[in-house]
Amino acid sequence: MSSNAARPHGEETPAVPEEARRRGADRLVSGVFVASGAAGLIYQVVWSRELVLVFGNTTEAIGTIVTAFMAGLGLGGLVGGLISPRLRRPLLAYGLAELAVALSALLVPVGFHLITQVYSSAYDITAPEQMTFVRLVLTMAVVTPVTFLMGLTLPLITRHLVNSMRTAGARMGQLYSANTLGAMAGTLASGIVLIELLGLSTTAYVAVALNMIAGGVAVFLAFWGPTDVFAALPQPDEQPEPERHTQIPGLRRLLYATTFVSGFVALGLEVLWTRMLAEGTGSLQYHFVAILSVYLFGIGLGGVIYRTVSRPSRDTPQVLAVVFLIIAAATFVTVPLGAIWYNPVYIFRVLILLPGTICMGYAFPLTARLLTRDPAHSGRSIGVLYAWNTVGSIVGSLAATFVFAATLGTNQSILVLGAAEAVVALGLLIAGARMLGTGTRASRSLSFRLSPAAVALLVIPSLLVATGSPISKTSTERWLDNHHLQYTHTEDRLSTVDAVGGTPQQKRLEVSGTAMTALSVDTKLMAYLPKVVRPNSSTFLNVCFGMGTTYRSAIKQGYRTDAVDLSPSVPHQMPTFYSDANQYLHSPLGHVITADGRNYVRLTSHKYDVISVDPPPPIQSAGTGVLYSQNFYADAHRTLNPGGVMLEWLYYGVNLDELKQQLHSFRSEFKYTTVLLSPLHGGLYMLGSDRPMGWDAATANRVMGNPQATQDIGDAPDYGAIAGKPWPSLLASMLWMQNGDVDRFAGKAPLITDDHPRTEYFVLRRLFASKGSQNVKEAQLRQLWPPRGTS
């Protein structure tokens, strides 16, 4: 018998369509929060990159940016949590907060312009130890107000959707997963599509549009959605849930501490896992996009799983302890797997992060549920919890970068953080064993059974770290060991550094597992070629120290030489490559500066006759695009003395269209441009100046044929390929094009700029390029444009 048949005649059917509309509106609100999460990650990607251009790509600068960004989120979450119980229209408040984010984000570019001017003014008059404070204040002045508004949104929307304790856990998991999966979508969209197609500034406007849509939809639903604006508030007969778990003494304080440690470990692991998995990959932007996307996907999936399985009977401290035990075990396993998995499909290697991140995504809404007894205070619970989590995240990110990686090393630090999760689990199990009242015997028994596992996951990683187990070696160290090569391994706040010794042919420098440079004539010529075209030049800036080859050769010629390198460890490896390294490292003519090269060129008050740049390979490496941009060449031009020479090395790691982009970008800033092909066929030299450049045979012989230069260049293991060739004829054969030749060859190729970092974002361009779009080779270039020296 149907239900309608049993209904008395004349009775109306329930308003099922209204309930369906209500559910549809709730799903729409979740969709709105997906858009909000996507916008937040797009802002983070774009603003972080733009602030790096202001402050430099140093570890201190990046730490400052992260702190300012997350401080706003945490403070916003706290304030949102405190005010949400008093709101009668939480959805309306949420919509207004999203609209405020959009409007304030529109002002951020103006703020960046202002702090650029302030920072530039303070650079030469402020002590280096005070610059961190200056960066923090300037960043917080611009970024923190916007991220504060972002932080308000989670507790406000939670207050709207959580209207019953029966579904509180599921709703919290729903929101947490929606926002995190939205963040993943924002990561993929910005990293793969938007920045390449639109550039950084326009990509930020896409995020503004997402916030406007999210806010507009929320405001519309608040006024014109199903039922009335108070529909999401608790019903009058809804009673607060009994404090089942507050029978555990101090549980609330323990949960806050747990959330702090969880945030500390999560962000610390994000930093360290990124270092570990980027090892040997060339550090492309797409590798970082893959790591962050998998990380966020795991957290979002954990929230979805929690939403699906959440039940009051399952939401217990013991279950939370089990989750942390799985995180500890999964973290431990990533160390050996991350060091041995060399799969050509990079995403497979990154997938080792999924078990741990899924559990992280499960833990946060479960913790929020354990703290929530009343729907009216759901926003407060999640807001305060979010604040604790964010503070832990800030501290964890800074600790992983400034303390753990530089002292224990990447892999050992991962083991330590895994052990910290085991400590949290043990604390929750001990608390569960202290549960009072009836019906808790099974819970106490579970706590006793799982405690040995927690102790084991605490003790084993600690022993491995204390004993220096080989399991903690990086993948690069293992590869070098397997090939029986001599090397010195160092880790600093920025990267891993391996100086490979042995024969001159074996010597090379590896940073983050990628070969940076080897002993070669090519790097020595970077010091000699400027002297050939400007014999009277006397001051030299060497950007990117490498093995110290160019720096050493410049000092040999009598240049007063400043060398700038981002890594504090790289210059210290020079003795591995040159037995006389200390003579040059401590030479009165030399000065080694640890700084971001691009930032130094832009901000220094010093002027130079020569600037030589050898960017780290590959050309597509994340962060190196700032050394190939038209903006950088403009900064270098301003830093040169009149008639000074800018030289940049470009190896054959690009296709023809990309080579034209780079030549056009360089040429656009220098009235006089000369391009020389390497005599060893590995790349080319771009030389630019505001005055004509040239040489004669006498100058070439005097600069490069004198006994000291002959000995210096002749020490390179690949010198045999050019030995015995007169320098005037060799230089003539190297000359590929000059001035107008470059204009005609490059044509109207797009410029590489800070806003359009085309060297780093290229996947769509290469995906849809012609099949013949392979990396250029010298033979191809000579055929396309016969060198001037042979015409």
Buried (B, 14 or more C-beta within 10 A) or exposed (E): EEEEEEEEEEEEEEEEEEEEBBEEBBEBBBBBBBBBBBBBBBBBBBBBBBBBBBBBBBBBBBBBBBBBBBBBBBBBBBBBBBBBBEBEBBBBBBBBBBBBBBBBBBEBBEBBEEBBEBBEEBBEEEEEEEBBEBBBEBBBBBBBBBBBBBBBBBBBBBBBBBBBBEBBBBBBBBBBBBBBBBBBBBBBBBBBBBBBEBBBEBBBBBBBEBBBBBBBBBBEBBEEBBEEBEBBBBEEEBEEBEEBBEEBEEBBEBBBBBBBBBBBBBBBBBBBBBBBBBBBBBBBBBBBBBBBBBBBBBBBBBBBBBBEBBEEEEBBBBBBBBBBBBBBBBBBBBBBEBBEBEEEEBEEBBBBBBBBBBBBBBBBBBBBBBBBBBBBBBBBBBBBBBBBBBBBBBBBBBBBBBEBBBEBBBBBBBBBBBBBBBBBBBBBBBBBBBBEEEEBEEBBEBBEEBBEBBBBBBEBBBEBBEEEBEBBBBBBBEBBEEEEBEBBBBBBBBBBBBBBBEEEEBBBBBBBBBBBBBBBBBBBBBBBBBBBBBEEBBBBBBBBBBBBBBBBBBBBBEBBBBBBBBBBBBBBBBBBBBEEBEEBBEBEBBEBBBBBBBBBBBBBEEEBBBBBBBBBBBBBBBBBBBBBBBBBBBBBBEBBBEBBBBBBBBBBBBBBBBBBBBBBBBBBBBEBBBBBBBBBEBBBBBBBBBEEBEBEBEBBBBBBBEEEBBEBBEBBBBBEEBEEEEBBEBBBBBBBBBBEBBBEBBEEBBBBBBBBBBBBBBBEBEEEBEEEBEBBEBEBBEEEBEBBBEE
